[in-house]
């Protein structure tokens, strides 16, 4: 997402975190890094756990699956914050299933599928970001 917002010239902060603390402080899984590199992306990721105070920092919180969506919404301090949590695949008009499956226990094809599903949602997510930026300046 960082590369896409940079290419679009959008001045937004993009960050990544998990709902659990299993890998905090560690780098991205080597299979993720390899999948990203094959697609021309870079990765300088350090795992961190989402903190409820970040609801005050971010205008949009994007979850990759329904479990994370529920977890994030349950952390929200109020209805307005809960409404900022969205499922990534909701930005892909062709998506039938709203979940991006976790490829952790799979192989190379599972990581590639995950990347494909994420990339399919990028245009819609960029539209949402542009819309939010426009509303802020109006």
Residue pairs with C-beta under 8 A, 6 or more apart in sequence:
1 14
1 122
1 125
2 14
3 41
3 42
4 122
4 126
5 12
5 14
5 126
5 129
8 126
8 130
10 126
10 129
10 130
10 133
12 129
12 133
13 58
15 58
16 45
16 48
17 47
17 48
17 49
17 50
17 51
17 54
18 47
18 48
18 49
18 50
18 68
19 49
19 50
19 67
19 68
19 71
19 72
20 49
21 49
23 47
24 47
24 48
24 49
25 46
25 47
25 48
26 46
26 47
27 33
27 45
27 46
27 47
28 36
28 43
28 45
28 47
29 104
31 103
31 108
31 111
32 43
32 103
32 111
33 43
34 108
34 111
35 108
35 111
35 112
35 114
35 115
36 42
36 43
36 115
37 43
39 115
39 119
50 61
50 72
50 75
52 75
52 76
52 77
54 61
55 61
55 75
55 76
55 77
55 81
55 84
58 84
59 84
59 132
60 84
60 86
60 128
60 129
60 132
61 72
61 84
61 85
61 86
62 85
62 86
62 87
62 88
62 125
63 69
63 71
63 72
63 85
63 86
63 87
63 88
64 87
64 88
64 99
64 100
64 102
64 118
65 87
65 98
65 99
65 100
65 101
65 102
66 87
66 98
66 99
69 85
69 86
69 87
72 85
73 82
73 85
76 82
76 84
76 85
86 128
87 98
87 99
88 100
88 118
88 121
88 125
89 95
89 97
89 98
89 99
89 100
89 117
89 120
89 121
90 98
90 121
90 124
91 121
91 122
91 123
91 124
91 125
91 127
91 128
92 117
92 120
92 121
92 124
93 124
94 120
95 117
95 120
95 121
100 114
100 117
100 118
101 110
101 113
101 114
101 117
102 114
103 110
103 111
103 113
103 114
